[in-house]
């Protein structure tokens, strides 16, 4: 079954959707969309370092993503606003990554594949990395679900409950780094943030509890991956952007339905 490239691509897309769904909910709740975008852009520098040092791209992307998060935490509150720090670091990391890649000699590099994904070229090894990373992210979020919710709701409440919000933030940062690393092959560094935010935002209008929002987000992400792949195959369009287009269409559709329901239409 895995000899069929469409089957591998579908499994990879669904795996990324499952990893991004619960994490995307916290990104939406905490208003960390720009942070997710900055981490994703930094992954390009991780790709360049991985190719230069002949190491795993997954490992390089995770290391750079974590370094980005540490730098943001270090600079924020020291005379720089959070959005300013994220803007500078996000675009700088992407630019340095692209320039670094151009200096690599003797290595054939398809920049479009890293920027927008190369889902149809997913191998069995890629599937193992994607689903292994997705399982790790889901396990991290599930094991700390209540603590993460409490820290997201109110930091003072978290402290009074014996929780350390900084530890919960670290868990989210680690999960985000892993998700970015496994999603590079599927949607590329420029569209990873879209897969984090759009399904979660679409699920928000359907859900009544945090848990149901995560489940709906996973379902919307999975549907987007499958439908986007089918559309890409049928219309000969890029797979990663096609997936995001389907997710955006679902977001718009659910938003309209929610508006009609609120106004009794």
C-alpha positions, 0 to 999 in steps of 0.5 A: 500500500505504501508503494503508492505515492498518493497513499504516502502523501495522504498519510503524511498530510493527516499526520501533520494535521493531527500534530498541528490540531491540539497545538494550534488550539493553544496558539489561537488561545494564547494569540501566538500566531506570530510566534508560530510563524517566526518559528516556522521561518527559522526552520529554513536556517535549520535546513541550511545548517542540516545540509551543510553539516550532513545531519538530519533536517528534522534535528536541525529544524528542531534545534533552530526552532528551539534557539529561536524561542530562547532568543525571543524569551531573552530579548522580550521585555528588554526594551523590545516589544514582542511583535518587534522581536518576532518580526526581526527574528522571523524574517532575518532567520528566513533570509539568512537561511536562504542565503546560506543555502545558496552557498552550499556547493555540490548539493542539489537543493529544491528551494520551492520544496522547502518553502512550499512543501514537497508532499508528493515526494514523501518516502517511507522514512519521512512517514516514520518521522512525521508520525513519530513526531506527531505522536510525540506532540500529541503525547506531550500536549495530552499529558499536560492538557489541564496544566496547559489550559490553566496556564493559558487561562490565567498565570496567577491561577496556575501559580496558585495551583502549584503550576509553573507557567514557564514550564508549560510554555516550554512544553508548547515551545518544544511541541511547536518546534517538533511540529514545524520540523515534521511539517516542512516536507508537507507544506513547507516553512512558509505555510506551516503556520497556516496549518497550525492556525486555520483548522483551529480557528475554523474549529472555534466556531463549532466547539463548545469545550477546549477538548472538542475544539482540538478534535474538530481541529484535527478533523478539519486538518485531516479533511483539508489534507485529503481534499487538498491532495485530491484537488492538487492531483486533479488540477495539477496544482501545488499540494501544500498550497492546495491543502491550505486553500481547502482549510481556508475555504472550510474556515470561511464556510464555518464562519458564515454558518456560525454568523447565520446561526447567531442571527437566526438565519 
